[in-house]
Amino acid sequence: MTTPLDAEIIQADLATQERLRQELLADKRRKRFEEVIADIRTNATIRLADASRHITDDAGNP
């Protein structure tokens, strides 16, 4: 049989466990987001260089 104090401790432990689970999921999402943004920036640099070349080429043609 659990006492009211035991039940309170169990509830506090469950709340802590859930909070830690949520923090872990948030950290994983943040890390994945940062990886995606880094990948986009890596690829966008190449595309930006290509776009600059096209703009320069078009500027010379009246």
WOGITA-V905842 format. One record per helix or strand of 3 or more residues. SS is the DSSP state (A for helix, B for strand). FROM is the first residue (numbers start at 1). TO is the last residue. Records with the same first field share a line. If there is no record, write none. Layout:
SS: FROM-TO  FROM-TO
//
This chain:
A: 4-59
//
